[in-house]
């Protein structure tokens, strides 16, 4: 079978779909060599509170045009405040006590590096372990792949000897525009399809699209199975979901 690569920016406390995408790959490349975008998923994500979904945001030093790998954390004690927020909203979740201290230690130590990418990657590794995602992760900055947009992604796939690229569905438009770059490298492009599963949350009713930390605190050892229950067959680039369904029924 063709080696599958997934590529994603180092999201702060990613959602379930991020980890399900990683779980389907032979290798995951952390895209840390592209421009940092303020107020993006690179520096914030949402947790479930009595009021619904609310953001936790990592303060960073803003330098115009900087890459993610160069983004520095702001000189303010955000970690204790963030941990208090998690404790206040999840302390009574069934598996909070089992995971919180290890999570807090991971966040505290990673924040001492002063780098956003180190914080995000440390938390991703911790969360991946809790979700039984064992896919090897490599940082794009270590590969030296050139190009822009689709050409850059295709070059990364080639650098890790992948012949199949599995992408988040939200990137479909630019992937269609840049399809020729993948064809030149002999790489097939597929789109991740995921339906968010429902599980018991600390507060009712269930609200989807929180950080995967919500599932970890609420579901504990069953979290990997819950995450994978939302997985649907990937679809080829340029084929709509309705076309794929019709083809499977033909």
C-alpha positions, 0 to 999 in steps of 0.5 A, spaced: 500 500 500 502 507 498 505 510 504 500 516 507 502 522 509 498 527 513 500 535 514 498 539 519 500 546 523 501 545 530 494 546 533 494 548 540 490 543 544 487 540 537 480 537 536 478 530 535 478 530 527 485 533 528 487 526 531 483 522 527 487 525 521 493 523 524 491 516 526 490 514 519 497 516 516 504 512 516 507 519 518 504 526 520 508 532 518 507 538 523 507 544 518 511 549 523 515 552 517 509 557 514 507 564 517 504 564 524 497 567 524 494 571 530 488 569 533 488 562 529 488 555 532 495 555 532 494 559 539 487 558 541 482 552 542 475 551 545 473 548 552 466 546 554 463 550 560 457 551 563 456 557 558 458 553 552 464 553 548 469 558 550 476 559 548 483 558 551 488 563 548 496 563 548 499 570 549 504 570 544 509 576 542 507 578 535 512 580 529 509 581 522 511 575 518 514 571 523 514 563 521 510 559 527 517 556 529 519 563 530 513 565 534 515 566 542 510 566 548 509 573 551 512 574 558 506 573 562 503 567 567 498 565 562 499 557 564 496 558 571 490 562 569 489 556 564 490 551 568 485 554 573 480 555 568 481 547 566 480 545 573 474 550 574 470 547 568 472 539 569 474 538 576 468 533 576 469 530 570 469 522 571 477 522 568 479 529 570 483 526 576 487 521 572 489 526 567 490 533 570 496 533 574 500 529 568 497 534 563 499 540 567 506 538 568 507 537 561 504 544 559 508 548 565 514 545 562 513 546 555 511 553 556 518 554 559 521 553 553 518 560 551 516 557 544 509 556 541 511 550 537 514 547 543 508 548 547 503 545 542 507 539 540 508 537 547 501 537 548 499 534 542 504 528 544 501 528 550 494 528 547 496 523 542 498 518 547 491 518 551 488 517 544 492 511 542 495 515 536 502 512 535 503 515 528 510 518 528 511 526 527 516 530 524 517 537 523 517 540 516 522 545 518 527 539 519 525 537 512 528 543 508 522 542 503 521 548 498 515 551 494 509 555 496 502 552 498 501 545 494 508 545 491 510 545 498 505 540 501 507 535 495 515 537 496 514 535 504 510 528 501 516 527 497 521 528 502 518 523 507 517 518 501 509 518 501 505 517 495 498 518 498 496 525 501 490 525 506 488 532 507 483 536 512 477 537 507 477 544 509 483 545 504 480 542 498 479 549 494 486 550 494 488 543 493 484 543 487 487 549 484 494 546 486 493 539 483 498 539 478 503 540 483 501 533 486 501 530 479 508 532 478 510 529 484 506 522 483 502 523 489 494 522 490 490 527 494 485 524 499 480 528 503 479 526 510 471 525 512 469 526 519 462 526 523 463 528 530 461 523 535 457 524 541 459 522 548 457 524 555 460 531 557 460 535 564 455 539 562 449 538 558 447 538 552 452 536 548 456 541 544 461 538 539 468 541 536 471 542 543 478 541 544 480 533 544 482 535 552 474 535 553 473 527 551 480 525 555 477 528 561 470 525 560 471 519 557 478 516 559 480 509 557 474 509 552 476 516 548 480 512 543 474 508 541 470 514 541 474 518 537 475 513 531 467 512 531 467 519 527 471 516 522 468 515 515 471 513 508 476 518 505 474 521 498 478 523 492 480 530 491 474 533 486 469 527 488 463 530 492 461 526 498 454 525 494 458 522 488 462 518 493 456 515 496 453 514 489 459 510 487 459 506 493 452 504 491 453 502 484 
